[in-house]
Structure formats: C-alpha cells, structure tokens
Amino acid sequence: MTPEAIQRINELARKAKAQGLTPEEAQEQKRLRQEYLDSVRKNLVSQLENMSILEPDGTKKKVQKKKN
C-alpha cells in the first residue's frame, strides 16, 4: 500500500466526518480500506511464516498455523 493511498483513506475519513461522502467516494473509501486490510494481513502472515520459537532446550521450532 502506497503512502498516497493511505493519505487518501485519511482524507476520505475526515471528509466523511465533516460533511459526508458521495456514493462514488464511499465506494472508493470501501475499496481502499479493503486494500489496506489485505496488505496488513499479507504482511502479518509473512512475518509469522518467518518466525520461529526458541524452546527452553535450545531447539528452534517454526510457528505453525493454528488448527481449529
């Protein structure tokens, strides 16, 4: 996500509070927010995939996806 896109999200949020958004702006805000959330989730998954836990006995164990 580019800094310009984040800035646009913030501009739309301020405008929504101040005077409301047009339907086109509301749609743009929804799309940008979804892109932002997807980016955050992707970065988090990437960090977790590269993470390992150091056990007390000195062994390293990769973090695995939680099973329900």
TISEMI-623168 format. One record per atom (N, C-alpha, C): atom name; z, x, y; residue number from 1. Coordinates in steps of 0.02 Angstrom, whole numbers, plus 50000, padded with zeros to 5 digits. Atoms other than C-alpha are relative to their C-alpha. Example, Ala and Ser with C-alpha at 12.3 -4.5 7.8 and 13.67 -1.06 7.14 Angstrom:
BEGIN
<atome = N, c3 = 50000, c1 = 50045, c2 = 49941, num = 1>
<atome = CA, c3 = 50390, c1 = 50615, c2 = 49775, num = 1>
<atome = C, c3 = 50000, c1 = 50045, c2 = 50060, num = 1>
<atome = N, c3 = 49997, c1 = 49958, c2 = 49941, num = 2>
<atome = CA, c3 = 50357, c1 = 50684, c2 = 49947, num = 2>
<atome = C, c3 = 50037, c1 = 49961, c2 = 50055, num = 2>
This chain:
BEGIN
<atome = N, c3 = 50000, c1 = 50043, c2 = 49942, num = 1>
<atome = CA, c3 = 50000, c1 = 50000, c2 = 50000, num = 1>
<atome = C, c3 = 50000, c1 = 50045, c2 = 50062, num = 1>
<atome = N, c3 = 50007, c1 = 49958, c2 = 49941, num = 2>
<atome = CA, c3 = 49948, c1 = 50072, c2 = 50166, num = 2>
<atome = C, c3 = 50052, c1 = 49980, c2 = 50053, num = 2>
<atome = N, c3 = 49953, c1 = 50016, c2 = 49946, num = 3>
<atome = CA, c3 = 50064, c1 = 50082, c2 = 50317, num = 3>
<atome = C, c3 = 49973, c1 = 49944, c2 = 50045, num = 3>
<atome = N, c3 = 50030, c1 = 50053, c2 = 49959, num = 4>
<atome = CA, c3 = 49941, c1 = 49971, c2 = 50411, num = 4>
<atome = C, c3 = 50011, c1 = 49931, c2 = 49969, num = 4>
<atome = N, c3 = 49989, c1 = 50064, c2 = 50035, num = 5>
<atome = CA, c3 = 49959, c1 = 49834, c2 = 50279, num = 5>
<atome = C, c3 = 50073, c1 = 49979, c2 = 50008, num = 5>
<atome = N, c3 = 49929, c1 = 50016, c2 = 49992, num = 6>
<atome = CA, c3 = 50149, c1 = 49844, c2 = 50289, num = 6>
<atome = C, c3 = 50013, c1 = 49977, c2 = 50072, num = 6>
<atome = N, c3 = 49993, c1 = 50020, c2 = 49930, num = 7>
<atome = CA, c3 = 50137, c1 = 49835, c2 = 50479, num = 7>
<atome = C, c3 = 49974, c1 = 49929, c2 = 50010, num = 7>
<atome = N, c3 = 50029, c1 = 50067, c2 = 49994, num = 8>
<atome = CA, c3 = 50026, c1 = 49681, c2 = 50464, num = 8>
<atome = C, c3 = 50047, c1 = 49947, c2 = 49970, num = 8>
<atome = N, c3 = 49952, c1 = 50045, c2 = 50030, num = 9>
<atome = CA, c3 = 50153, c1 = 49599, c2 = 50347, num = 9>
<atome = C, c3 = 50056, c1 = 49985, c2 = 50050, num = 9>
<atome = N, c3 = 49946, c1 = 50008, c2 = 49951, num = 10>
<atome = CA, c3 = 50288, c1 = 49628, c2 = 50478, num = 10>
<atome = C, c3 = 49978, c1 = 49961, c2 = 50061, num = 10>
<atome = N, c3 = 50026, c1 = 50039, c2 = 49943, num = 11>
<atome = CA, c3 = 50178, c1 = 49562, c2 = 50619, num = 11>
<atome = C, c3 = 49997, c1 = 49926, c2 = 49983, num = 11>
<atome = N, c3 = 50006, c1 = 50071, c2 = 50020, num = 12>
<atome = CA, c3 = 50144, c1 = 49402, c2 = 50522, num = 12>
<atome = C, c3 = 50069, c1 = 49969, c2 = 49992, num = 12>
<atome = N, c3 = 49932, c1 = 50027, c2 = 50008, num = 13>
<atome = CA, c3 = 50329, c1 = 49381, c2 = 50482, num = 13>
<atome = C, c3 = 50030, c1 = 49984, c2 = 50068, num = 13>
<atome = N, c3 = 49974, c1 = 50013, c2 = 49932, num = 14>
<atome = CA, c3 = 50376, c1 = 49398, c2 = 50666, num = 14>
<atome = C, c3 = 49966, c1 = 49939, c2 = 50031, num = 14>
<atome = N, c3 = 50037, c1 = 50056, c2 = 49972, num = 15>
<atome = CA, c3 = 50240, c1 = 49276, c2 = 50716, num = 15>
<atome = C, c3 = 50021, c1 = 49934, c2 = 49967, num = 15>
<atome = N, c3 = 49978, c1 = 50060, c2 = 50035, num = 16>
<atome = CA, c3 = 50295, c1 = 49152, c2 = 50583, num = 16>
<atome = C, c3 = 50066, c1 = 49974, c2 = 50027, num = 16>
<atome = N, c3 = 49935, c1 = 50020, c2 = 49972, num = 17>
<atome = CA, c3 = 50471, c1 = 49152, c2 = 50653, num = 17>
<atome = C, c3 = 49993, c1 = 49974, c2 = 50072, num = 17>
<atome = N, c3 = 50006, c1 = 50016, c2 = 49930, num = 18>
<atome = CA, c3 = 50415, c1 = 49142, c2 = 50834, num = 18>
<atome = C, c3 = 49961, c1 = 49935, c2 = 50013, num = 18>
<atome = N, c3 = 50042, c1 = 50057, c2 = 49984, num = 19>
<atome = CA, c3 = 50276, c1 = 49013, c2 = 50832, num = 19>
<atome = C, c3 = 49965, c1 = 49967, c2 = 49941, num = 19>
<atome = N, c3 = 50034, c1 = 50028, c2 = 50058, num = 20>
<atome = CA, c3 = 50212, c1 = 48981, c2 = 50658, num = 20>
<atome = C, c3 = 49933, c1 = 50034, c2 = 49988, num = 20>
<atome = N, c3 = 50062, c1 = 49969, c2 = 50019, num = 21>
<atome = CA, c3 = 50056, c1 = 49036, c2 = 50567, num = 21>
<atome = C, c3 = 49946, c1 = 49948, c2 = 49989, num = 21>
<atome = N, c3 = 50056, c1 = 50043, c2 = 50017, num = 22>
<atome = CA, c3 = 49884, c1 = 48962, c2 = 50550, num = 22>
<atome = C, c3 = 49993, c1 = 50002, c2 = 49924, num = 22>
<atome = N, c3 = 50010, c1 = 49999, c2 = 50073, num = 23>
<atome = CA, c3 = 49831, c1 = 48918, c2 = 50371, num = 23>
<atome = C, c3 = 49969, c1 = 50066, c2 = 49976, num = 23>
<atome = N, c3 = 50031, c1 = 49936, c2 = 50019, num = 24>
<atome = CA, c3 = 49722, c1 = 49075, c2 = 50367, num = 24>
<atome = C, c3 = 50050, c1 = 50057, c2 = 50001, num = 24>
<atome = N, c3 = 49949, c1 = 49948, c2 = 49995, num = 25>
<atome = CA, c3 = 49865, c1 = 49185, c2 = 50424, num = 25>
<atome = C, c3 = 50052, c1 = 49993, c2 = 49945, num = 25>
<atome = N, c3 = 49952, c1 = 50011, c2 = 50055, num = 26>
<atome = CA, c3 = 49983, c1 = 49105, c2 = 50298, num = 26>
<atome = C, c3 = 49971, c1 = 50024, c2 = 49934, num = 26>
<atome = N, c3 = 50033, c1 = 49976, c2 = 50061, num = 27>
<atome = CA, c3 = 49857, c1 = 49141, c2 = 50160, num = 27>
<atome = C, c3 = 49998, c1 = 50076, c2 = 49999, num = 27>
<atome = N, c3 = 50001, c1 = 49927, c2 = 49995, num = 28>
<atome = CA, c3 = 49839, c1 = 49321, c2 = 50221, num = 28>
<atome = C, c3 = 50070, c1 = 50029, c2 = 49986, num = 28>
<atome = N, c3 = 49931, c1 = 49977, c2 = 50011, num = 29>
<atome = CA, c3 = 50029, c1 = 49341, c2 = 50225, num = 29>
<atome = C, c3 = 50018, c1 = 49996, c2 = 49926, num = 29>
<atome = N, c3 = 49985, c1 = 50008, c2 = 50071, num = 30>
<atome = CA, c3 = 50044, c1 = 49275, c2 = 50048, num = 30>
<atome = C, c3 = 49965, c1 = 50054, c2 = 49959, num = 30>
<atome = N, c3 = 50038, c1 = 49949, c2 = 50036, num = 31>
<atome = CA, c3 = 49908, c1 = 49393, c2 = 49986, num = 31>
<atome = C, c3 = 50030, c1 = 50070, c2 = 50010, num = 31>
<atome = N, c3 = 49972, c1 = 49934, c2 = 49985, num = 32>
<atome = CA, c3 = 49983, c1 = 49545, c2 = 50074, num = 32>
<atome = C, c3 = 50068, c1 = 50009, c2 = 49967, num = 32>
<atome = N, c3 = 49934, c1 = 49996, c2 = 50033, num = 33>
<atome = CA, c3 = 50157, c1 = 49506, c2 = 50009, num = 33>
<atome = C, c3 = 49993, c1 = 50012, c2 = 49925, num = 33>
<atome = N, c3 = 50010, c1 = 49991, c2 = 50072, num = 34>
<atome = CA, c3 = 50091, c1 = 49493, c2 = 49831, num = 34>
<atome = C, c3 = 49976, c1 = 50071, c2 = 49985, num = 34>
<atome = N, c3 = 50022, c1 = 49931, c2 = 50008, num = 35>
<atome = CA, c3 = 50001, c1 = 49660, c2 = 49850, num = 35>
<atome = C, c3 = 50058, c1 = 50048, c2 = 50006, num = 35>
<atome = N, c3 = 49942, c1 = 49957, c2 = 49990, num = 36>
<atome = CA, c3 = 50162, c1 = 49737, c2 = 49915, num = 36>
<atome = C, c3 = 50046, c1 = 49998, c2 = 49939, num = 36>
<atome = N, c3 = 49957, c1 = 50007, c2 = 50059, num = 37>
<atome = CA, c3 = 50264, c1 = 49669, c2 = 49769, num = 37>
<atome = C, c3 = 49969, c1 = 50035, c2 = 49939, num = 37>
<atome = N, c3 = 50034, c1 = 49966, c2 = 50055, num = 38>
<atome = CA, c3 = 50134, c1 = 49731, c2 = 49644, num = 38>
<atome = C, c3 = 50006, c1 = 50075, c2 = 50006, num = 38>
<atome = N, c3 = 49994, c1 = 49928, c2 = 49987, num = 39>
<atome = CA, c3 = 50140, c1 = 49903, c2 = 49724, num = 39>
<atome = C, c3 = 50071, c1 = 50025, c2 = 49984, num = 39>
<atome = N, c3 = 49930, c1 = 49980, c2 = 50013, num = 40>
<atome = CA, c3 = 50331, c1 = 49910, c2 = 49717, num = 40>
<atome = C, c3 = 50013, c1 = 50000, c2 = 49925, num = 40>
<atome = N, c3 = 49989, c1 = 50004, c2 = 50073, num = 41>
<atome = CA, c3 = 50332, c1 = 49855, c2 = 49535, num = 41>
<atome = C, c3 = 49966, c1 = 50057, c2 = 49964, num = 41>
<atome = N, c3 = 50037, c1 = 49945, c2 = 50031, num = 42>
<atome = CA, c3 = 50199, c1 = 49982, c2 = 49488, num = 42>
<atome = C, c3 = 50036, c1 = 50067, c2 = 50010, num = 42>
<atome = N, c3 = 49964, c1 = 49938, c2 = 49986, num = 43>
<atome = CA, c3 = 50296, c1 = 50122, c2 = 49572, num = 43>
<atome = C, c3 = 50065, c1 = 50004, c2 = 49959, num = 43>
<atome = N, c3 = 49938, c1 = 50001, c2 = 50038, num = 44>
<atome = CA, c3 = 50458, c1 = 50070, c2 = 49486, num = 44>
<atome = C, c3 = 49986, c1 = 50014, c2 = 49926, num = 44>
<atome = N, c3 = 50018, c1 = 49988, c2 = 50070, num = 45>
<atome = CA, c3 = 50376, c1 = 50065, c2 = 49315, num = 45>
<atome = C, c3 = 49982, c1 = 50073, c2 = 49989, num = 45>
<atome = N, c3 = 50019, c1 = 49929, c2 = 50005, num = 46>
<atome = CA, c3 = 50301, c1 = 50237, c2 = 49346, num = 46>
<atome = C, c3 = 50061, c1 = 50045, c2 = 50001, num = 46>
<atome = N, c3 = 49939, c1 = 49960, c2 = 49997, num = 47>
<atome = CA, c3 = 50471, c1 = 50308, c2 = 49393, num = 47>
<atome = C, c3 = 50040, c1 = 49994, c2 = 49935, num = 47>
<atome = N, c3 = 49962, c1 = 50010, c2 = 50062, num = 48>
<atome = CA, c3 = 50554, c1 = 50231, c2 = 49240, num = 48>
<atome = C, c3 = 49966, c1 = 50034, c2 = 49941, num = 48>
<atome = N, c3 = 50036, c1 = 49968, c2 = 50056, num = 49>
<atome = CA, c3 = 50418, c1 = 50298, c2 = 49124, num = 49>
<atome = C, c3 = 50011, c1 = 50076, c2 = 50000, num = 49>
<atome = N, c3 = 49990, c1 = 49928, c2 = 49995, num = 50>
<atome = CA, c3 = 50453, c1 = 50475, c2 = 49187, num = 50>
<atome = C, c3 = 50074, c1 = 50019, c2 = 49997, num = 50>
<atome = N, c3 = 49928, c1 = 49988, c2 = 50000, num = 51>
<atome = CA, c3 = 50642, c1 = 50458, c2 = 49173, num = 51>
<atome = C, c3 = 50025, c1 = 50011, c2 = 49929, num = 51>
<atome = N, c3 = 49967, c1 = 49990, c2 = 50065, num = 52>
<atome = CA, c3 = 50749, c1 = 50523, c2 = 49031, num = 52>
<atome = C, c3 = 50075, c1 = 50004, c2 = 50011, num = 52>
<atome = N, c3 = 49926, c1 = 50001, c2 = 49998, num = 53>
<atome = CA, c3 = 50934, c1 = 50508, c2 = 48992, num = 53>
<atome = C, c3 = 50025, c1 = 50061, c2 = 49963, num = 53>
<atome = N, c3 = 49969, c1 = 49942, c2 = 50031, num = 54>
<atome = CA, c3 = 51036, c1 = 50663, c2 = 48956, num = 54>
<atome = C, c3 = 50063, c1 = 49976, c2 = 49964, num = 54>
<atome = N, c3 = 49943, c1 = 50022, c2 = 50040, num = 55>
<atome = CA, c3 = 51155, c1 = 50619, c2 = 48814, num = 55>
<atome = C, c3 = 50056, c1 = 50052, c2 = 50003, num = 55>
<atome = N, c3 = 49943, c1 = 49952, c2 = 49999, num = 56>
<atome = CA, c3 = 51330, c1 = 50698, c2 = 48804, num = 56>
<atome = C, c3 = 49991, c1 = 50060, c2 = 49954, num = 56>
<atome = N, c3 = 50010, c1 = 49943, c2 = 50046, num = 57>
<atome = CA, c3 = 51273, c1 = 50806, c2 = 48657, num = 57>
<atome = C, c3 = 49945, c1 = 50047, c2 = 50024, num = 57>
<atome = N, c3 = 50051, c1 = 49956, c2 = 49971, num = 58>
<atome = CA, c3 = 51136, c1 = 50882, c2 = 48767, num = 58>
<atome = C, c3 = 49929, c1 = 49981, c2 = 49986, num = 58>
<atome = N, c3 = 50069, c1 = 50021, c2 = 50015, num = 59>
<atome = CA, c3 = 50985, c1 = 50791, c2 = 48697, num = 59>
<atome = C, c3 = 49974, c1 = 49955, c2 = 50056, num = 59>
<atome = N, c3 = 50032, c1 = 50043, c2 = 49951, num = 60>
<atome = CA, c3 = 50861, c1 = 50704, c2 = 48810, num = 60>
<atome = C, c3 = 49967, c1 = 49942, c2 = 49964, num = 60>
<atome = N, c3 = 50028, c1 = 50060, c2 = 50030, num = 61>
<atome = CA, c3 = 50807, c1 = 50527, c2 = 48772, num = 61>
<atome = C, c3 = 49959, c1 = 49963, c2 = 50053, num = 61>
<atome = N, c3 = 50042, c1 = 50037, c2 = 49953, num = 62>
<atome = CA, c3 = 50661, c1 = 50437, c2 = 48855, num = 62>
<atome = C, c3 = 50027, c1 = 49929, c2 = 50008, num = 62>
<atome = N, c3 = 49980, c1 = 50069, c2 = 49986, num = 63>
<atome = CA, c3 = 50702, c1 = 50272, c2 = 48938, num = 63>
<atome = C, c3 = 49947, c1 = 49955, c2 = 49968, num = 63>
<atome = N, c3 = 50046, c1 = 50046, c2 = 50033, num = 64>
<atome = CA, c3 = 50626, c1 = 50130, c2 = 48836, num = 64>
<atome = C, c3 = 50006, c1 = 49931, c2 = 50030, num = 64>
<atome = N, c3 = 50001, c1 = 50067, c2 = 49975, num = 65>
<atome = CA, c3 = 50578, c1 = 49956, c2 = 48884, num = 65>
<atome = C, c3 = 50051, c1 = 49958, c2 = 49962, num = 65>
<atome = N, c3 = 49949, c1 = 50042, c2 = 50031, num = 66>
<atome = CA, c3 = 50717, c1 = 49831, c2 = 48852, num = 66>
<atome = C, c3 = 49967, c1 = 49944, c2 = 49961, num = 66>
<atome = N, c3 = 50027, c1 = 50054, c2 = 50042, num = 67>
<atome = CA, c3 = 50682, c1 = 49709, c2 = 48710, num = 67>
<atome = C, c3 = 50048, c1 = 49941, c2 = 50004, num = 67>
<atome = N, c3 = 49959, c1 = 50061, c2 = 49995, num = 68>
<atome = CA, c3 = 50742, c1 = 49530, c2 = 48727, num = 68>
<atome = C, c3 = 50019, c1 = 49973, c2 = 49933, num = 68>
